Amino acid sequence: MPEFDLTIATPQKQLFKDKAESVNAPSEEGYMTILAGHAPLLANLTKGKVTIKAATDTKEFDITGGFIEVNEKGVIILVKQ
């Protein structure tokens, strides 16, 4: 499955920076799934779990809100934790 660069950070530290196959995040309109090649996007995130699927692993982070940006370089998620 195609991968993309994913960074997840809080104001204090970087939580994750690696390749991912998909990321699922809680937005104001429900959970959204981002895959490689997704259209550019900027959205608010709400309280919930961010789930990252990589080729060999799955990780989860609990968040209380934040922002997600998808662009041609990858995905950046800025969160309150």
PDB file with one MODEL, atoms N, CA, C and O in Angstrom:
MODEL        1
ATOM      1  N   MET A   1       0.849  -1.180   0.000  1.00  0.00           N
ATOM      2  CA  MET A   1       0.000   0.000   0.000  1.00  0.00           C
ATOM      3  C   MET A   1       0.896   1.246   0.000  1.00  0.00           C
ATOM      4  O   MET A   1       1.915   1.258   0.692  1.00  0.00           O
ATOM      5  N   PRO A   2       0.547   2.285  -0.752  1.00  0.00           N
ATOM      6  CA  PRO A   2       1.356   3.520  -0.785  1.00  0.00           C
ATOM      7  C   PRO A   2       1.433   4.186   0.590  1.00  0.00           C
ATOM      8  O   PRO A   2       0.493   4.113   1.381  1.00  0.00           O
ATOM      9  N   GLU A   3       2.561   4.832   0.859  1.00  0.00           N
ATOM     10  CA  GLU A   3       2.769   5.499   2.143  1.00  0.00           C
ATOM     11  C   GLU A   3       2.958   7.001   1.941  1.00  0.00           C
ATOM     12  O   GLU A   3       3.214   7.473   0.833  1.00  0.00           O
ATOM     13  N   PHE A   4       2.823   7.735   3.046  1.00  0.00           N
ATOM     14  CA  PHE A   4       3.043   9.175   3.049  1.00  0.00           C
ATOM     15  C   PHE A   4       3.754   9.546   4.341  1.00  0.00           C
ATOM     16  O   PHE A   4       3.757   8.776   5.301  1.00  0.00           O
ATOM     17  N   ASP A   5       4.362  10.737   4.360  1.00  0.00           N
ATOM     18  CA  ASP A   5       5.027  11.238   5.564  1.00  0.00           C
ATOM     19  C   ASP A   5       3.981  11.767   6.530  1.00  0.00           C
ATOM     20  O   ASP A   5       3.088  12.521   6.144  1.00  0.00           O
ATOM     21  N   LEU A   6       4.098  11.365   7.787  1.00  0.00           N
ATOM     22  CA  LEU A   6       3.152  11.791   8.821  1.00  0.00           C
ATOM     23  C   LEU A   6       3.924  12.307  10.029  1.00  0.00           C
ATOM     24  O   LEU A   6       4.853  11.661  10.516  1.00  0.00           O
ATOM     25  N   THR A   7       3.522  13.485  10.502  1.00  0.00           N
ATOM     26  CA  THR A   7       4.075  14.056  11.730  1.00  0.00           C
ATOM     27  C   THR A   7       2.921  14.386  12.661  1.00  0.00           C
ATOM     28  O   THR A   7       1.935  14.999  12.252  1.00  0.00           O
ATOM     29  N   ILE A   8       3.053  13.975  13.919  1.00  0.00           N
ATOM     30  CA  ILE A   8       2.092  14.348  14.956  1.00  0.00           C
ATOM     31  C   ILE A   8       2.890  15.035  16.058  1.00  0.00           C
ATOM     32  O   ILE A   8       3.876  14.489  16.553  1.00  0.00           O
ATOM     33  N   ALA A   9       2.454  16.246  16.443  1.00  0.00           N
ATOM     34  CA  ALA A   9       3.190  17.011  17.451  1.00  0.00           C
ATOM     35  C   ALA A   9       2.242  17.772  18.362  1.00  0.00           C
ATOM     36  O   ALA A   9       1.135  18.143  17.972  1.00  0.00           O
ATOM     37  N   THR A  10       2.708  17.995  19.597  1.00  0.00           N
ATOM     38  CA  THR A  10       2.046  18.896  20.534  1.00  0.00           C
ATOM     39  C   THR A  10       2.898  20.161  20.577  1.00  0.00           C
ATOM     40  O   THR A  10       3.971  20.195  19.974  1.00  0.00           O
ATOM     41  N   PRO A  11       2.447  21.199  21.274  1.00  0.00           N
ATOM     42  CA  PRO A  11       3.314  22.378  21.419  1.00  0.00           C
ATOM     43  C   PRO A  11       4.630  22.062  22.146  1.00  0.00           C
ATOM     44  O   PRO A  11       5.615  22.781  21.978  1.00  0.00           O
ATOM     45  N   GLN A  12       4.651  21.000  22.948  1.00  0.00           N
ATOM     46  CA  GLN A  12       5.833  20.671  23.734  1.00  0.00           C
ATOM     47  C   GLN A  12       6.779  19.681  23.059  1.00  0.00           C
ATOM     48  O   GLN A  12       7.992  19.759  23.256  1.00  0.00           O
ATOM     49  N   LYS A  13       6.244  18.749  22.264  1.00  0.00           N
ATOM     50  CA  LYS A  13       7.121  17.706  21.720  1.00  0.00           C
ATOM     51  C   LYS A  13       6.512  17.039  20.485  1.00  0.00           C
ATOM     52  O   LYS A  13       5.320  17.164  20.202  1.00  0.00           O
ATOM     53  N   GLN A  14       7.364  16.340  19.777  1.00  0.00           N
ATOM     54  CA  GLN A  14       6.943  15.547  18.624  1.00  0.00           C
ATOM     55  C   GLN A  14       6.566  14.151  19.116  1.00  0.00           C
ATOM     56  O   GLN A  14       7.350  13.499  19.805  1.00  0.00           O
ATOM     57  N   LEU A  15       5.365  13.695  18.763  1.00  0.00           N
ATOM     58  CA  LEU A  15       4.897  12.383  19.198  1.00  0.00           C
ATOM     59  C   LEU A  15       5.198  11.283  18.188  1.00  0.00           C
ATOM     60  O   LEU A  15       5.448  10.137  18.563  1.00  0.00           O
ATOM     61  N   PHE A  16       5.173  11.641  16.893  1.00  0.00           N
ATOM     62  CA  PHE A  16       5.344  10.643  15.840  1.00  0.00           C
ATOM     63  C   PHE A  16       5.872  11.329  14.597  1.00  0.00           C
ATOM     64  O   PHE A  16       5.414  12.413  14.237  1.00  0.00           O
ATOM     65  N   LYS A  17       6.837  10.701  13.940  1.00  0.00           N
ATOM     66  CA  LYS A  17       7.306  11.187  12.644  1.00  0.00           C
ATOM     67  C   LYS A  17       7.843   9.979  11.885  1.00  0.00           C
ATOM     68  O   LYS A  17       8.904   9.447  12.212  1.00  0.00           O
ATOM     69  N   ASP A  18       7.097   9.554  10.865  1.00  0.00           N
ATOM     70  CA  ASP A  18       7.472   8.371  10.104  1.00  0.00           C
ATOM     71  C   ASP A  18       6.549   8.249   8.900  1.00  0.00           C
ATOM     72  O   ASP A  18       5.712   9.118   8.655  1.00  0.00           O
ATOM     73  N   LYS A  19       6.707   7.181   8.165  1.00  0.00           N
ATOM     74  CA  LYS A  19       5.813   6.866   7.051  1.00  0.00           C
ATOM     75  C   LYS A  19       4.560   6.178   7.601  1.00  0.00           C
ATOM     76  O   LYS A  19       4.625   5.452   8.593  1.00  0.00           O
ATOM     77  N   ALA A  20       3.425   6.414   6.947  1.00  0.00           N
ATOM     78  CA  ALA A  20       2.163   5.768   7.327  1.00  0.00           C
ATOM     79  C   ALA A  20       1.414   5.365   6.069  1.00  0.00           C
ATOM     80  O   ALA A  20       1.567   5.978   5.012  1.00  0.00           O
ATOM     81  N   GLU A  21       0.600   4.323   6.199  1.00  0.00           N
ATOM     82  CA  GLU A  21      -0.282   3.914   5.104  1.00  0.00           C
ATOM     83  C   GLU A  21      -1.632   4.602   5.221  1.00  0.00           C
ATOM     84  O   GLU A  21      -2.282   4.894   4.217  1.00  0.00           O
ATOM     85  N   SER A  22      -2.054   4.861   6.470  1.00  0.00           N
ATOM     86  CA  SER A  22      -3.308   5.577   6.696  1.00  0.00           C
ATOM     87  C   SER A  22      -3.295   6.192   8.084  1.00  0.00           C
ATOM     88  O   SER A  22      -2.570   5.744   8.973  1.00  0.00           O
ATOM     89  N   VAL A  23      -4.109   7.229   8.256  1.00  0.00           N
ATOM     90  CA  VAL A  23      -4.328   7.823   9.568  1.00  0.00           C
ATOM     91  C   VAL A  23      -5.805   8.123   9.685  1.00  0.00           C
ATOM     92  O   VAL A  23      -6.423   8.639   8.754  1.00  0.00           O
ATOM     93  N   ASN A  24      -6.370   7.794  10.838  1.00  0.00           N
ATOM     94  CA  ASN A  24      -7.781   8.014  11.116  1.00  0.00           C
ATOM     95  C   ASN A  24      -7.846   9.000  12.272  1.00  0.00           C
ATOM     96  O   ASN A  24      -7.246   8.765  13.322  1.00  0.00           O
ATOM     97  N   ALA A  25      -8.576  10.112  12.088  1.00  0.00           N
ATOM     98  CA  ALA A  25      -8.590  11.175  13.097  1.00  0.00           C
ATOM     99  C   ALA A  25     -10.008  11.704  13.303  1.00  0.00           C
ATOM    100  O   ALA A  25     -10.810  11.719  12.368  1.00  0.00           O
ATOM    101  N   PRO A  26     -10.321  12.144  14.544  1.00  0.00           N
ATOM    102  CA  PRO A  26     -11.662  12.655  14.858  1.00  0.00           C
ATOM    103  C   PRO A  26     -11.823  14.125  14.461  1.00  0.00           C
ATOM    104  O   PRO A  26     -11.195  15.001  15.056  1.00  0.00           O
ATOM    105  N   SER A  27     -12.654  14.391  13.467  1.00  0.00           N
ATOM    106  CA  SER A  27     -12.895  15.778  13.055  1.00  0.00           C
ATOM    107  C   SER A  27     -14.256  16.230  13.581  1.00  0.00           C
ATOM    108  O   SER A  27     -14.995  15.451  14.184  1.00  0.00           O
ATOM    109  N   GLU A  28     -14.567  17.487  13.344  1.00  0.00           N
ATOM    110  CA  GLU A  28     -15.851  18.027  13.791  1.00  0.00           C
ATOM    111  C   GLU A  28     -17.040  17.363  13.088  1.00  0.00           C
ATOM    112  O   GLU A  28     -18.166  17.435  13.579  1.00  0.00           O
ATOM    113  N   GLU A  29     -16.798  16.721  11.949  1.00  0.00           N
ATOM    114  CA  GLU A  29     -17.878  16.084  11.201  1.00  0.00           C
ATOM    115  C   GLU A  29     -17.809  14.564  11.262  1.00  0.00           C
ATOM    116  O   GLU A  29     -18.463  13.880  10.474  1.00  0.00           O
ATOM    117  N   GLY A  30     -17.024  14.034  12.187  1.00  0.00           N
ATOM    118  CA  GLY A  30     -16.870  12.594  12.330  1.00  0.00           C
ATOM    119  C   GLY A  30     -15.444  12.176  12.017  1.00  0.00           C
ATOM    120  O   GLY A  30     -14.607  13.000  11.648  1.00  0.00           O
ATOM    121  N   TYR A  31     -15.181  10.894  12.168  1.00  0.00           N
ATOM    122  CA  TYR A  31     -13.825  10.403  11.905  1.00  0.00           C
ATOM    123  C   TYR A  31     -13.511  10.467  10.416  1.00  0.00           C
ATOM    124  O   TYR A  31     -14.359  10.165   9.576  1.00  0.00           O
ATOM    125  N   MET A  32     -12.270  10.867  10.100  1.00  0.00           N
ATOM    126  CA  MET A  32     -11.822  10.918   8.708  1.00  0.00           C
ATOM    127  C   MET A  32     -10.610  10.015   8.560  1.00  0.00           C
ATOM    128  O   MET A  32      -9.787   9.907   9.469  1.00  0.00           O
ATOM    129  N   THR A  33     -10.509   9.371   7.412  1.00  0.00           N
ATOM    130  CA  THR A  33      -9.358   8.535   7.105  1.00  0.00           C
ATOM    131  C   THR A  33      -8.583   9.168   5.962  1.00  0.00           C
ATOM    132  O   THR A  33      -9.151   9.512   4.926  1.00  0.00           O
ATOM    133  N   ILE A  34      -7.282   9.317   6.160  1.00  0.00           N
ATOM    134  CA  ILE A  34      -6.394   9.899   5.163  1.00  0.00           C
ATOM    135  C   ILE A  34      -5.511   8.793   4.603  1.00  0.00           C
ATOM    136  O   ILE A  34      -4.898   8.035   5.355  1.00  0.00           O
ATOM    137  N   LEU A  35      -5.450   8.706   3.279  1.00  0.00           N
ATOM    138  CA  LEU A  35      -4.585   7.764   2.577  1.00  0.00           C
ATOM    139  C   LEU A  35      -3.626   8.550   1.691  1.00  0.00           C
ATOM    140  O   LEU A  35      -3.821   9.747   1.476  1.00  0.00           O
ATOM    141  N   ALA A  36      -2.599   7.891   1.178  1.00  0.00           N
ATOM    142  CA  ALA A  36      -1.662   8.542   0.256  1.00  0.00           C
ATOM    143  C   ALA A  36      -2.426   9.113  -0.939  1.00  0.00           C
ATOM    144  O   ALA A  36      -3.328   8.466  -1.472  1.00  0.00           O
ATOM    145  N   GLY A  37      -2.064  10.316  -1.354  1.00  0.00           N
ATOM    146  CA  GLY A  37      -2.724  10.952  -2.494  1.00  0.00           C
ATOM    147  C   GLY A  37      -3.994  11.706  -2.155  1.00  0.00           C
ATOM    148  O   GLY A  37      -4.693  12.169  -3.056  1.00  0.00           O
ATOM    149  N   HIS A  38      -4.310  11.841  -0.864  1.00  0.00           N
ATOM    150  CA  HIS A  38      -5.520  12.557  -0.448  1.00  0.00           C
ATOM    151  C   HIS A  38      -5.467  14.004  -0.926  1.00  0.00           C
ATOM    152  O   HIS A  38      -4.389  14.592  -1.009  1.00  0.00           O
ATOM    153  N   ALA A  39      -6.606  14.568  -1.236  1.00  0.00           N
ATOM    154  CA  ALA A  39      -6.690  15.977  -1.640  1.00  0.00           C
ATOM    155  C   ALA A  39      -6.226  16.874  -0.492  1.00  0.00           C
ATOM    156  O   ALA A  39      -6.371  16.506   0.674  1.00  0.00           O
ATOM    157  N   PRO A  40      -5.673  18.041  -0.807  1.00  0.00           N
ATOM    158  CA  PRO A  40      -5.271  18.975   0.249  1.00  0.00           C
ATOM    159  C   PRO A  40      -6.443  19.289   1.177  1.00  0.00           C
ATOM    160  O   PRO A  40      -7.589  19.399   0.743  1.00  0.00           O
ATOM    161  N   LEU A  41      -6.126  19.429   2.462  1.00  0.00           N
ATOM    162  CA  LEU A  41      -7.171  19.570   3.473  1.00  0.00           C
ATOM    163  C   LEU A  41      -6.607  20.285   4.689  1.00  0.00           C
ATOM    164  O   LEU A  41      -5.445  20.087   5.044  1.00  0.00           O
ATOM    165  N   LEU A  42      -7.416  21.108   5.324  1.00  0.00           N
ATOM    166  CA  LEU A  42      -7.124  21.694   6.623  1.00  0.00           C
ATOM    167  C   LEU A  42      -8.401  21.585   7.425  1.00  0.00           C
ATOM    168  O   LEU A  42      -9.445  22.078   6.999  1.00  0.00           O
ATOM    169  N   ALA A  43      -8.330  20.930   8.608  1.00  0.00           N
ATOM    170  CA  ALA A  43      -9.548  20.704   9.388  1.00  0.00           C
ATOM    171  C   ALA A  43      -9.246  20.746  10.880  1.00  0.00           C
ATOM    172  O   ALA A  43      -8.125  20.479  11.314  1.00  0.00           O
ATOM    173  N   ASN A  44     -10.281  21.091  11.658  1.00  0.00           N
ATOM    174  CA  ASN A  44     -10.207  21.032  13.116  1.00  0.00           C
ATOM    175  C   ASN A  44     -10.412  19.599  13.568  1.00  0.00           C
ATOM    176  O   ASN A  44     -11.206  18.861  12.986  1.00  0.00           O
ATOM    177  N   LEU A  45      -9.692  19.211  14.605  1.00  0.00           N
ATOM    178  CA  LEU A  45      -9.881  17.899  15.196  1.00  0.00           C
ATOM    179  C   LEU A  45     -10.544  18.042  16.562  1.00  0.00           C
ATOM    180  O   LEU A  45     -10.382  19.061  17.234  1.00  0.00           O
ATOM    181  N   THR A  46     -11.285  17.027  16.964  1.00  0.00           N
ATOM    182  CA  THR A  46     -11.981  17.026  18.243  1.00  0.00           C
ATOM    183  C   THR A  46     -11.413  15.919  19.123  1.00  0.00           C
ATOM    184  O   THR A  46     -10.492  15.207  18.723  1.00  0.00           O
ATOM    185  N   LYS A  47     -11.966  15.781  20.317  1.00  0.00           N
ATOM    186  CA  LYS A  47     -11.519  14.762  21.257  1.00  0.00           C
ATOM    187  C   LYS A  47     -11.763  13.368  20.680  1.00  0.00           C
ATOM    188  O   LYS A  47     -12.822  13.084  20.120  1.00  0.00           O
ATOM    189  N   GLY A  48     -10.753  12.506  20.830  1.00  0.00           N
ATOM    190  CA  GLY A  48     -10.885  11.132  20.347  1.00  0.00           C
ATOM    191  C   GLY A  48      -9.525  10.488  20.177  1.00  0.00           C
ATOM    192  O   GLY A  48      -8.542  10.918  20.779  1.00  0.00           O
ATOM    193  N   LYS A  49      -9.477   9.448  19.349  1.00  0.00           N
ATOM    194  CA  LYS A  49      -8.241   8.711  19.094  1.00  0.00           C
ATOM    195  C   LYS A  49      -7.758   8.950  17.674  1.00  0.00           C
ATOM    196  O   LYS A  49      -8.544   8.926  16.727  1.00  0.00           O
ATOM    197  N   VAL A  50      -6.457   9.181  17.534  1.00  0.00           N
ATOM    198  CA  VAL A  50      -5.808   9.201  16.228  1.00  0.00           C
ATOM    199  C   VAL A  50      -5.162   7.832  16.065  1.00  0.00           C
ATOM    200  O   VAL A  50      -4.354   7.417  16.896  1.00  0.00           O
ATOM    201  N   THR A  51      -5.523   7.128  14.986  1.00  0.00           N
ATOM    202  CA  THR A  51      -4.987   5.797  14.731  1.00  0.00           C
ATOM    203  C   THR A  51      -4.134   5.830  13.480  1.00  0.00           C
ATOM    204  O   THR A  51      -4.578   6.271  12.420  1.00  0.00           O
ATOM    205  N   ILE A  52      -2.900   5.356  13.616  1.00  0.00           N
ATOM    206  CA  ILE A  52      -1.943   5.332  12.511  1.00  0.00           C
ATOM    207  C   ILE A  52      -1.688   3.885  12.128  1.00  0.00           C
ATOM    208  O   ILE A  52      -1.376   3.055  12.982  1.00  0.00           O
ATOM    209  N   LYS A  53      -1.821   3.583  10.836  1.00  0.00           N
ATOM    210  CA  LYS A  53      -1.470   2.260  10.341  1.00  0.00           C
ATOM    211  C   LYS A  53      -0.252   2.384   9.448  1.00  0.00           C
ATOM    212  O   LYS A  53      -0.255   3.125   8.466  1.00  0.00           O
ATOM    213  N   ALA A  54       0.788   1.649   9.803  1.00  0.00           N
ATOM    214  CA  ALA A  54       2.009   1.572   9.008  1.00  0.00           C
ATOM    215  C   ALA A  54       2.129   0.140   8.494  1.00  0.00           C
ATOM    216  O   ALA A  54       1.308  -0.713   8.832  1.00  0.00           O
ATOM    217  N   ALA A  55       3.126  -0.117   7.697  1.00  0.00           N
ATOM    218  CA  ALA A  55       3.286  -1.434   7.078  1.00  0.00           C
ATOM    219  C   ALA A  55       3.348  -2.558   8.113  1.00  0.00           C
ATOM    220  O   ALA A  55       2.821  -3.645   7.875  1.00  0.00           O
ATOM    221  N   THR A  56       3.986  -2.309   9.257  1.00  0.00           N
ATOM    222  CA  THR A  56       4.180  -3.379  10.231  1.00  0.00           C
ATOM    223  C   THR A  56       3.578  -3.107  11.597  1.00  0.00           C
ATOM    224  O   THR A  56       3.725  -3.935  12.497  1.00  0.00           O
ATOM    225  N   ASP A  57       2.906  -1.980  11.788  1.00  0.00           N
ATOM    226  CA  ASP A  57       2.494  -1.586  13.128  1.00  0.00           C
ATOM    227  C   ASP A  57       1.258  -0.689  13.079  1.00  0.00           C
ATOM    228  O   ASP A  57       0.977  -0.052  12.064  1.00  0.00           O
ATOM    229  N   THR A  58       0.534  -0.650  14.181  1.00  0.00           N
ATOM    230  CA  THR A  58      -0.574   0.286  14.373  1.00  0.00           C
ATOM    231  C   THR A  58      -0.346   1.007  15.691  1.00  0.00           C
ATOM    232  O   THR A  58      -0.043   0.372  16.702  1.00  0.00           O
ATOM    233  N   LYS A  59      -0.492   2.337  15.691  1.00  0.00           N
ATOM    234  CA  LYS A  59      -0.321   3.132  16.906  1.00  0.00           C
ATOM    235  C   LYS A  59      -1.569   3.972  17.124  1.00  0.00           C
ATOM    236  O   LYS A  59      -2.253   4.343  16.170  1.00  0.00           O
ATOM    237  N   GLU A  60      -1.864   4.273  18.392  1.00  0.00           N
ATOM    238  CA  GLU A  60      -2.993   5.130  18.738  1.00  0.00           C
ATOM    239  C   GLU A  60      -2.546   6.215  19.709  1.00  0.00           C
ATOM    240  O   GLU A  60      -1.704   5.984  20.577  1.00  0.00           O
ATOM    241  N   PHE A  61      -3.123   7.400  19.547  1.00  0.00           N
ATOM    242  CA  PHE A  61      -2.884   8.518  20.445  1.00  0.00           C
ATOM    243  C   PHE A  61      -4.232   9.104  20.840  1.00  0.00           C
ATOM    244  O   PHE A  61      -5.075   9.344  19.976  1.00  0.00           O
ATOM    245  N   ASP A  62      -4.451   9.341  22.138  1.00  0.00           N
ATOM    246  CA  ASP A  62      -5.640  10.045  22.606  1.00  0.00           C
ATOM    247  C   ASP A  62      -5.374  11.537  22.496  1.00  0.00           C
ATOM    248  O   ASP A  62      -4.329  12.020  22.930  1.00  0.00           O
ATOM    249  N   ILE A  63      -6.327  12.271  21.911  1.00  0.00           N
ATOM    250  CA  ILE A  63      -6.176  13.723  21.789  1.00  0.00           C
ATOM    251  C   ILE A  63      -7.420  14.414  22.325  1.00  0.00           C
ATOM    252  O   ILE A  63      -8.484  13.803  22.426  1.00  0.00           O
ATOM    253  N   THR A  64      -7.283  15.689  22.667  1.00  0.00           N
ATOM    254  CA  THR A  64      -8.429  16.476  23.114  1.00  0.00           C
ATOM    255  C   THR A  64      -8.818  17.526  22.088  1.00  0.00           C
ATOM    256  O   THR A  64      -9.746  18.303  22.315  1.00  0.00           O
ATOM    257  N   GLY A  65      -8.112  17.555  20.955  1.00  0.00           N
ATOM    258  CA  GLY A  65      -8.412  18.504  19.888  1.00  0.00           C
ATOM    259  C   GLY A  65      -7.140  18.864  19.151  1.00  0.00           C
ATOM    260  O   GLY A  65      -6.046  18.452  19.535  1.00  0.00           O
ATOM    261  N   GLY A  66      -7.294  19.637  18.088  1.00  0.00           N
ATOM    262  CA  GLY A  66      -6.133  20.069  17.316  1.00  0.00           C
ATOM    263  C   GLY A  66      -6.499  20.382  15.883  1.00  0.00           C
ATOM    264  O   GLY A  66      -7.639  20.730  15.575  1.00  0.00           O
ATOM    265  N   PHE A  67      -5.498  20.249  14.999  1.00  0.00           N
ATOM    266  CA  PHE A  67      -5.662  20.550  13.584  1.00  0.00           C
ATOM    267  C   PHE A  67      -4.948  19.499  12.756  1.00  0.00           C
ATOM    268  O   PHE A  67      -3.957  18.916  13.197  1.00  0.00           O
ATOM    269  N   ILE A  68      -5.455  19.258  11.550  1.00  0.00           N
ATOM    270  CA  ILE A  68      -4.791  18.376  10.602  1.00  0.00           C
ATOM    271  C   ILE A  68      -4.616  19.124   9.288  1.00  0.00           C
ATOM    272  O   ILE A  68      -5.535  19.788   8.807  1.00  0.00           O
ATOM    273  N   GLU A  69      -3.429  19.007   8.720  1.00  0.00           N
ATOM    274  CA  GLU A  69      -3.166  19.575   7.398  1.00  0.00           C
ATOM    275  C   GLU A  69      -2.644  18.468   6.492  1.00  0.00           C
ATOM    276  O   GLU A  69      -1.698  17.758   6.833  1.00  0.00           O
ATOM    277  N   VAL A  70      -3.284  18.335   5.328  1.00  0.00           N
ATOM    278  CA  VAL A  70      -2.849  17.387   4.304  1.00  0.00           C
ATOM    279  C   VAL A  70      -2.401  18.206   3.107  1.00  0.00           C
ATOM    280  O   VAL A  70      -3.147  19.049   2.610  1.00  0.00           O
ATOM    281  N   ASN A  71      -1.167  17.954   2.638  1.00  0.00           N
ATOM    282  CA  ASN A  71      -0.686  18.632   1.442  1.00  0.00           C
ATOM    283  C   ASN A  71       0.185  17.664   0.648  1.00  0.00           C
ATOM    284  O   ASN A  71       0.302  16.492   1.004  1.00  0.00           O
ATOM    285  N   GLU A  72       0.794  18.154  -0.424  1.00  0.00           N
ATOM    286  CA  GLU A  72       1.571  17.273  -1.296  1.00  0.00           C
ATOM    287  C   GLU A  72       2.808  16.707  -0.609  1.00  0.00           C
ATOM    288  O   GLU A  72       3.360  15.712  -1.079  1.00  0.00           O
ATOM    289  N   LYS A  73       3.258  17.308   0.483  1.00  0.00           N
ATOM    290  CA  LYS A  73       4.433  16.825   1.211  1.00  0.00           C
ATOM    291  C   LYS A  73       4.092  15.766   2.248  1.00  0.00           C
ATOM    292  O   LYS A  73       4.978  15.042   2.701  1.00  0.00           O
ATOM    293  N   GLY A  74       2.826  15.662   2.633  1.00  0.00           N
ATOM    294  CA  GLY A  74       2.422  14.695   3.641  1.00  0.00           C
ATOM    295  C   GLY A  74       1.324  15.224   4.544  1.00  0.00           C
ATOM    296  O   GLY A  74       0.526  16.073   4.145  1.00  0.00           O
ATOM    297  N   VAL A  75       1.293  14.711   5.769  1.00  0.00           N
ATOM    298  CA  VAL A  75       0.253  15.070   6.730  1.00  0.00           C
ATOM    299  C   VAL A  75       0.903  15.544   8.026  1.00  0.00           C
ATOM    300  O   VAL A  75       1.829  14.919   8.543  1.00  0.00           O
ATOM    301  N   ILE A  76       0.398  16.661   8.535  1.00  0.00           N
ATOM    302  CA  ILE A  76       0.850  17.198   9.824  1.00  0.00           C
ATOM    303  C   ILE A  76      -0.370  17.306  10.719  1.00  0.00           C
ATOM    304  O   ILE A  76      -1.389  17.879  10.335  1.00  0.00           O
ATOM    305  N   ILE A  77      -0.254  16.749  11.915  1.00  0.00           N
ATOM    306  CA  ILE A  77      -1.321  16.837  12.905  1.00  0.00           C
ATOM    307  C   ILE A  77      -0.753  17.542  14.128  1.00  0.00           C
ATOM    308  O   ILE A  77       0.212  17.075  14.732  1.00  0.00           O
ATOM    309  N   LEU A  78      -1.354  18.662  14.486  1.00  0.00           N
ATOM    310  CA  LEU A  78      -0.989  19.405  15.687  1.00  0.00           C
ATOM    311  C   LEU A  78      -2.098  19.181  16.706  1.00  0.00           C
ATOM    312  O   LEU A  78      -3.264  19.466  16.437  1.00  0.00           O
ATOM    313  N   VAL A  79      -1.728  18.668  17.878  1.00  0.00           N
ATOM    314  CA  VAL A  79      -2.755  18.242  18.842  1.00  0.00           C
ATOM    315  C   VAL A  79      -2.538  18.829  20.220  1.00  0.00           C
ATOM    316  O   VAL A  79      -1.433  19.209  20.606  1.00  0.00           O
ATOM    317  N   LYS A  80      -3.647  18.885  20.945  1.00  0.00           N
ATOM    318  CA  LYS A  80      -3.629  19.081  22.398  1.00  0.00           C
ATOM    319  C   LYS A  80      -3.789  17.668  22.947  1.00  0.00           C
ATOM    320  O   LYS A  80      -4.612  16.900  22.447  1.00  0.00           O
ATOM    321  N   GLN A  81      -3.025  17.325  23.953  1.00  0.00           N
ATOM    322  CA  GLN A  81      -3.083  15.949  24.431  1.00  0.00           C
ATOM    323  C   GLN A  81      -3.525  15.889  25.854  1.00  0.00           C
ATOM    324  O   GLN A  81      -3.630  14.803  26.423  1.00  0.00           O
TER     325      GLN A  81
ENDMDL
END
